Amino acid sequence: MALARNRVSRFLSDSRPQAEPTFFSLTNFYREEFVKCQRCIDAHREYYSERTIAEVENALTKVLGQLDHLCAKEDADKIVSRLLQQFDTLTRLSVWSDPRQIH
């Protein structure tokens, strides 16, 4: 009986991976989206001035640096979505995206 109890206690123990907090998952999702913007700018660098490239890279660096903080806010989806829309105005990434790959 003790052997069976030991097996059950091991089964019921909290050895499974802990779920990520919602904001962490949200942060990862948005981080991937901003990295896509960064790649798009890099891929189309020839169409932008050096000043524009520098400003966009600075803005992306700033947003990525504050992403954890932004995603922890109650209205994170609105704030970060708005930022992504602003970057999309420049990169037009949504035009190039495959609609079947949208999250």
DRENDO-1510 file (C-alpha; in Angstrom, 1 decimal, always signed):
<recs>
REC; n; res; u; v; w
REC; 1; MET; +0.0; +0.0; +0.0 .
REC; 2; ALA; +2.8; +2.4; +0.8 .
REC; 3; LEU; +4.3; +1.8; -2.7 .
REC; 4; ALA; +0.9; +2.7; -4.3 .
REC; 5; ARG; +0.6; +5.8; -2.2 .
REC; 6; ASN; +4.2; +6.9; -3.2 .
REC; 7; ARG; +3.3; +6.6; -6.9 .
REC; 8; VAL; +0.1; +8.6; -6.4 .
REC; 9; SER; +1.9; +11.3; -4.5 .
REC; 10; ARG; +4.5; +11.5; -7.2 .
REC; 11; PHE; +1.8; +11.7; -9.8 .
REC; 12; LEU; -0.1; +14.4; -7.9 .
REC; 13; SER; +3.0; +16.4; -7.1 .
REC; 14; ASP; +3.5; +19.7; -8.9 .
REC; 15; SER; +6.2; +18.5; -11.2 .
REC; 16; ARG; +4.6; +19.6; -14.4 .
REC; 17; PRO; +5.8; +22.8; -16.0 .
REC; 18; GLN; +4.3; +26.0; -14.5 .
REC; 19; ALA; +2.1; +28.0; -16.8 .
REC; 20; GLU; +3.5; +31.3; -18.0 .
REC; 21; PRO; +1.8; +34.3; -16.6 .
REC; 22; THR; -0.5; +35.9; -19.2 .
REC; 23; PHE; +1.6; +39.0; -19.5 .
REC; 24; PHE; +4.7; +36.9; -20.2 .
REC; 25; SER; +3.0; +35.1; -23.1 .
REC; 26; LEU; +1.6; +38.4; -24.3 .
REC; 27; THR; +5.1; +39.9; -24.1 .
REC; 28; ASN; +6.6; +37.1; -26.2 .
REC; 29; PHE; +3.8; +37.5; -28.8 .
REC; 30; TYR; +4.4; +41.2; -29.1 .
REC; 31; ARG; +8.1; +40.8; -29.1 .
REC; 32; GLU; +7.9; +38.6; -32.1 .
REC; 33; GLU; +5.7; +41.1; -33.9 .
REC; 34; PHE; +8.2; +43.9; -33.2 .
REC; 35; VAL; +11.1; +41.7; -34.4 .
REC; 36; LYS; +9.1; +41.2; -37.6 .
REC; 37; CYS; +9.0; +44.9; -38.0 .
REC; 38; GLN; +12.7; +45.1; -37.5 .
REC; 39; ARG; +13.3; +42.4; -40.1 .
REC; 40; CYS; +11.1; +44.2; -42.5 .
REC; 41; ILE; +13.0; +47.4; -42.1 .
REC; 42; ASP; +16.2; +45.6; -42.6 .
REC; 43; ALA; +15.0; +43.9; -45.7 .
REC; 44; HIS; +13.8; +47.1; -47.3 .
REC; 45; ARG; +16.6; +49.3; -46.0 .
REC; 46; GLU; +17.4; +50.6; -49.5 .
REC; 47; TYR; +14.0; +52.4; -49.6 .
REC; 48; TYR; +14.5; +54.4; -46.5 .
REC; 49; SER; +16.9; +57.2; -45.6 .
REC; 50; GLU; +19.6; +56.6; -43.0 .
REC; 51; ARG; +17.9; +59.0; -40.7 .
REC; 52; THR; +14.6; +57.1; -40.9 .
REC; 53; ILE; +16.3; +53.8; -40.3 .
REC; 54; ALA; +18.1; +55.2; -37.3 .
REC; 55; GLU; +14.9; +56.7; -35.9 .
REC; 56; VAL; +12.9; +53.5; -36.4 .
REC; 57; GLU; +15.7; +51.3; -34.9 .
REC; 58; ASN; +15.8; +53.7; -31.9 .
REC; 59; ALA; +12.1; +53.5; -31.5 .
REC; 60; LEU; +12.1; +49.7; -31.8 .
REC; 61; THR; +14.9; +49.4; -29.2 .
REC; 62; LYS; +12.9; +51.6; -26.8 .
REC; 63; VAL; +9.7; +49.7; -27.3 .
REC; 64; LEU; +11.4; +46.3; -26.9 .
REC; 65; GLY; +13.2; +47.5; -23.8 .
REC; 66; GLN; +9.9; +48.6; -22.2 .
REC; 67; LEU; +7.7; +45.7; -23.5 .
REC; 68; ASP; +7.6; +43.8; -20.2 .
REC; 69; HIS; +6.4; +46.9; -18.4 .
REC; 70; LEU; +3.9; +47.8; -21.2 .
REC; 71; CYS; +2.4; +44.3; -21.2 .
REC; 72; ALA; +1.9; +44.3; -17.5 .
REC; 73; LYS; -0.5; +47.2; -17.8 .
REC; 74; GLU; -4.3; +46.5; -17.7 .
REC; 75; ASP; -4.8; +48.0; -21.2 .
REC; 76; ALA; -1.7; +46.5; -22.7 .
REC; 77; ASP; -3.4; +45.2; -25.7 .
REC; 78; LYS; -4.6; +48.7; -26.7 .
REC; 79; ILE; -1.2; +50.3; -26.0 .
REC; 80; VAL; +0.9; +47.8; -27.8 .
REC; 81; SER; -1.5; +47.2; -30.7 .
REC; 82; ARG; -1.4; +51.0; -31.3 .
REC; 83; LEU; +2.4; +50.9; -31.3 .
REC; 84; LEU; +2.4; +48.1; -33.8 .
REC; 85; GLN; -0.1; +50.0; -36.0 .
REC; 86; GLN; +2.3; +52.9; -36.0 .
REC; 87; PHE; +5.2; +50.8; -37.1 .
REC; 88; ASP; +3.0; +49.1; -39.7 .
REC; 89; THR; +2.3; +52.5; -41.2 .
REC; 90; LEU; +6.0; +52.7; -42.0 .
REC; 91; THR; +6.9; +49.0; -42.7 .
REC; 92; ARG; +3.6; +48.0; -44.4 .
REC; 93; LEU; +4.3; +44.6; -42.9 .
REC; 94; SER; +0.6; +43.7; -42.8 .
REC; 95; VAL; +0.5; +44.0; -46.6 .
REC; 96; TRP; +3.3; +41.6; -46.9 .
REC; 97; SER; +2.0; +39.1; -44.4 .
REC; 98; ASP; +0.3; +35.9; -45.4 .
REC; 99; PRO; -3.2; +36.2; -43.9 .
REC; 100; ARG; -3.1; +32.4; -43.1 .
REC; 101; GLN; -0.2; +33.1; -40.7 .
REC; 102; ILE; -2.0; +35.8; -38.6 .
REC; 103; HIS; -2.1; +34.9; -34.9 .
</recs>
